[in-house]
Amino acid sequence: MKSQNIDRQKAKQLVYLAEVRDAENAPDIPTGTAVKLNASKILATMGSKSENYLTFVKENRGKLFHVSRDDPKTAPTIVTLKEDDSPKKWLFWTGDLIVVKEENDV
């Protein structure tokens, strides 16, 4: 089911983020920045998150990702992860990500 070109799962995620998070306090993480999921924080605030989302978080705990922004209409604090190979990439609030310094960073 789609409404306003947003599928139901994406809409639920955006509603959750809007209701629970304060976007003004979210960190600005530039596109391409290396990050890891803050799995402990995400899992501690499970709320109405889907089982598939929670499974993704658990399976990718500790994995290195890079911030991507696939939709320019999405708020700057809502990002996708370049290495996410899910059929539909998961959306993440930047406050749920940990910035990681890569070895080639100076």
C-alpha positions as CSV (number, residue, x, y, z in Angstrom):
1,M,0.0,0.0,0.0
2,K,1.3,3.4,-0.9
3,S,0.2,6.9,0.1
4,Q,1.9,10.0,-1.1
5,N,4.5,7.7,-2.8
6,I,5.7,6.3,0.6
7,D,5.1,2.6,1.4
8,R,3.6,1.6,4.7
9,Q,6.8,0.4,6.3
10,K,8.7,3.6,5.4
11,A,5.8,5.7,6.7
12,K,5.7,3.8,10.0
13,Q,9.4,4.4,10.4
14,L,9.1,8.1,9.7
15,V,6.2,8.5,12.1
16,Y,8.2,6.7,14.8
17,L,11.2,8.9,14.2
18,A,9.1,12.0,14.3
19,E,7.2,11.1,17.4
20,V,10.1,9.8,19.5
21,R,13.1,11.8,18.3
22,D,14.0,15.5,18.5
23,A,15.4,16.2,15.1
24,E,17.0,19.5,16.3
25,N,19.3,17.5,18.6
26,A,20.3,14.9,16.0
27,P,23.9,15.1,14.8
28,D,24.7,16.1,11.2
29,I,26.6,13.3,9.6
30,P,27.9,14.1,6.1
31,T,27.3,11.7,3.2
32,G,30.1,9.1,3.0
33,T,31.0,9.2,6.6
34,A,31.9,5.8,8.1
35,V,29.5,4.7,10.9
36,K,28.4,1.7,12.9
37,L,24.9,1.1,14.3
38,N,24.5,2.0,17.9
39,A,22.9,-1.4,18.3
40,S,22.7,-1.2,22.1
41,K,20.7,2.1,21.9
42,I,18.5,0.9,19.1
43,L,17.6,-2.3,20.8
44,A,17.1,-0.6,24.2
45,T,14.4,1.6,22.6
46,M,12.7,-1.1,20.5
47,G,9.2,0.5,20.7
48,S,7.2,-0.3,17.6
49,K,10.1,-1.3,15.4
50,S,9.5,-4.3,13.1
51,E,11.1,-7.7,13.7
52,N,12.9,-7.4,10.3
53,Y,14.5,-4.1,11.4
54,L,15.6,-5.5,14.7
55,T,17.0,-8.6,13.0
56,F,19.0,-6.3,10.6
57,V,20.4,-4.4,13.6
58,K,21.3,-7.5,15.4
59,E,23.0,-9.1,12.4
60,N,24.9,-6.0,11.5
61,R,26.1,-5.0,15.0
62,G,29.7,-3.9,14.6
63,K,29.7,-3.7,10.8
64,L,31.1,-0.7,9.1
65,F,28.7,1.3,6.9
66,H,28.9,4.6,5.1
67,V,26.1,7.2,5.3
68,S,24.1,7.7,2.1
69,R,21.2,9.9,1.2
70,D,19.0,8.3,-1.4
71,D,16.1,10.7,-1.3
72,P,16.8,14.5,-1.3
73,K,13.3,15.1,0.2
74,T,14.1,13.1,3.3
75,A,15.1,15.1,6.4
76,P,18.9,15.5,6.8
77,T,18.9,13.5,10.0
78,I,17.3,10.5,8.3
79,V,19.8,8.5,6.3
80,T,20.4,5.2,4.6
81,L,23.5,3.1,4.6
82,K,25.5,2.5,1.4
83,E,26.3,-1.1,2.2
84,D,22.7,-2.0,3.2
85,D,21.8,-4.6,0.5
86,S,18.2,-5.1,1.8
87,P,15.5,-5.0,-1.0
88,K,14.4,-1.6,0.5
89,K,17.2,0.1,2.4
90,W,16.4,0.8,6.1
91,L,16.2,4.4,7.3
92,F,18.2,5.5,10.3
93,W,18.1,8.5,12.5
94,T,21.6,9.9,12.7
95,G,21.4,9.8,16.5
96,D,21.4,6.0,16.3
97,L,24.7,5.9,14.5
98,I,28.3,6.0,15.8
99,V,30.8,7.9,13.7
100,V,33.9,5.8,13.1
101,K,37.3,7.1,12.1
102,E,38.6,5.0,9.2
103,E,42.3,4.0,9.0
104,N,42.9,6.2,6.0
105,D,41.4,9.3,7.8
106,V,44.0,11.7,9.0
